[in-house]
């Protein structure tokens, strides 16, 4: 997975929008025959009811890995908080996290 992301970025170079890197990463995952869902809707539960939040997960690879693509100079604490919230809402876990 990481190799696919590096290869895509190496091919395109810096300075593009996240959507370009996402498209390239999807092609790399296809080349590697890895399954993924692109722009997966993130549903939120409110008082026991599922509601459309308007959020989308950039990629969910192999049904296990949430990939949030960023085209920024540096990752900020808010980016980490975003991914942790996505993991909590999807029920997916950090590697090595106890259930």
DODOKOL-873822 format. One record per residue (C-alpha): residue number from 1; x, y, z. Coordinates in steps of 0.5 Angstrom, whole numbers, plus 2048, in hexadecimal, padded with zeros to 3 digits. Layout:
<rose n="NUM" X="X" Y="Y" Z="Z"/>
...
***
This chain:
<rose n="1" X="800" Y="800" Z="800"/>
<rose n="2" X="805" Y="805" Z="802"/>
<rose n="3" X="809" Y="803" Z="7FC"/>
<rose n="4" X="803" Y="804" Z="7F7"/>
<rose n="5" X="803" Y="80B" Z="7FA"/>
<rose n="6" X="80A" Y="80D" Z="7FA"/>
<rose n="7" X="80A" Y="80B" Z="7F2"/>
<rose n="8" X="804" Y="80F" Z="7F1"/>
<rose n="9" X="807" Y="815" Z="7F4"/>
<rose n="10" X="80E" Y="814" Z="7F1"/>
<rose n="11" X="80A" Y="813" Z="7EA"/>
<rose n="12" X="806" Y="81A" Z="7EB"/>
<rose n="13" X="80B" Y="81E" Z="7EF"/>
<rose n="14" X="809" Y="823" Z="7F4"/>
<rose n="15" X="804" Y="829" Z="7F4"/>
<rose n="16" X="7FE" Y="826" Z="7F1"/>
<rose n="17" X="7F7" Y="825" Z="7F4"/>
<rose n="18" X="7F5" Y="81F" Z="7F9"/>
<rose n="19" X="7F0" Y="81D" Z="7F3"/>
<rose n="20" X="7F6" Y="81B" Z="7EE"/>
<rose n="21" X="7FA" Y="817" Z="7F3"/>
<rose n="22" X="7F4" Y="814" Z="7F5"/>
<rose n="23" X="7F3" Y="812" Z="7EE"/>
<rose n="24" X="7FA" Y="810" Z="7ED"/>
<rose n="25" X="7FA" Y="80C" Z="7F4"/>
<rose n="26" X="7F4" Y="808" Z="7F1"/>
<rose n="27" X="7F7" Y="806" Z="7EB"/>
<rose n="28" X="7FD" Y="803" Z="7EF"/>
<rose n="29" X="7F9" Y="7FF" Z="7F3"/>
<rose n="30" X="7F5" Y="7FC" Z="7ED"/>
<rose n="31" X="7FC" Y="7FA" Z="7EA"/>
<rose n="32" X="7FE" Y="7F7" Z="7F1"/>
<rose n="33" X="7F7" Y="7F4" Z="7F1"/>
<rose n="34" X="7F5" Y="7F6" Z="7F8"/>
<rose n="35" X="7ED" Y="7F8" Z="7F9"/>
<rose n="36" X="7EB" Y="7FE" Z="7FB"/>
<rose n="37" X="7E5" Y="803" Z="7FB"/>
<rose n="38" X="7E6" Y="80A" Z="7F9"/>
<rose n="39" X="7E2" Y="810" Z="7FC"/>
<rose n="40" X="7DE" Y="80B" Z="801"/>
<rose n="41" X="7D8" Y="80F" Z="804"/>
<rose n="42" X="7DA" Y="810" Z="80C"/>
<rose n="43" X="7D3" Y="80F" Z="80F"/>
<rose n="44" X="7D2" Y="812" Z="816"/>
<rose n="45" X="7CE" Y="80F" Z="81C"/>
<rose n="46" X="7C9" Y="814" Z="81F"/>
<rose n="47" X="7C5" Y="811" Z="825"/>
<rose n="48" X="7C5" Y="80A" Z="822"/>
<rose n="49" X="7C3" Y="80D" Z="81B"/>
<rose n="50" X="7C8" Y="80D" Z="815"/>
<rose n="51" X="7C9" Y="813" Z="812"/>
<rose n="52" X="7CD" Y="816" Z="80C"/>
<rose n="53" X="7D2" Y="81A" Z="80E"/>
<rose n="54" X="7D5" Y="81D" Z="807"/>
<rose n="55" X="7DC" Y="81A" Z="809"/>
<rose n="56" X="7DF" Y="815" Z="804"/>
<rose n="57" X="7E5" Y="811" Z="806"/>
<rose n="58" X="7EA" Y="812" Z="800"/>
<rose n="59" X="7EC" Y="80A" Z="800"/>
<rose n="60" X="7EA" Y="804" Z="804"/>
<rose n="61" X="7EF" Y="7FF" Z="802"/>
<rose n="62" X="7EE" Y="7F7" Z="803"/>
<rose n="63" X="7E8" Y="7F9" Z="807"/>
<rose n="64" X="7EE" Y="7FB" Z="80D"/>
<rose n="65" X="7F2" Y="801" Z="80B"/>
<rose n="66" X="7EF" Y="808" Z="80B"/>
<rose n="67" X="7F3" Y="80C" Z="807"/>
<rose n="68" X="7F2" Y="814" Z="808"/>
<rose n="69" X="7F6" Y="817" Z="802"/>
<rose n="70" X="7F9" Y="81E" Z="804"/>
<rose n="71" X="7FD" Y="823" Z="7FF"/>
<rose n="72" X="800" Y="827" Z="804"/>
<rose n="73" X="807" Y="82A" Z="807"/>
<rose n="74" X="806" Y="827" Z="80D"/>
<rose n="75" X="801" Y="822" Z="811"/>
<rose n="76" X="7FD" Y="826" Z="817"/>
<rose n="77" X="7FA" Y="823" Z="81D"/>
<rose n="78" X="7F3" Y="824" Z="81A"/>
<rose n="79" X="7F5" Y="820" Z="814"/>
<rose n="80" X="7F7" Y="81A" Z="81A"/>
<rose n="81" X="7F0" Y="81C" Z="81D"/>
<rose n="82" X="7EC" Y="81B" Z="817"/>
<rose n="83" X="7EF" Y="814" Z="815"/>
<rose n="84" X="7EE" Y="812" Z="81C"/>
<rose n="85" X="7E7" Y="814" Z="81C"/>
<rose n="86" X="7E6" Y="810" Z="815"/>
<rose n="87" X="7E9" Y="80A" Z="819"/>
<rose n="88" X="7E4" Y="80B" Z="81F"/>
<rose n="89" X="7DE" Y="80C" Z="81A"/>
<rose n="90" X="7DF" Y="806" Z="816"/>
<rose n="91" X="7E1" Y="801" Z="81B"/>
<rose n="92" X="7E8" Y="800" Z="818"/>
<rose n="93" X="7EE" Y="800" Z="81D"/>
<rose n="94" X="7F5" Y="802" Z="81D"/>
<rose n="95" X="7FA" Y="7FD" Z="81C"/>
<rose n="96" X="7FC" Y="7FA" Z="823"/>
<rose n="97" X="7F6" Y="7FD" Z="826"/>
<rose n="98" X="7F3" Y="7F9" Z="82B"/>
<rose n="99" X="7EB" Y="7F7" Z="82A"/>
***
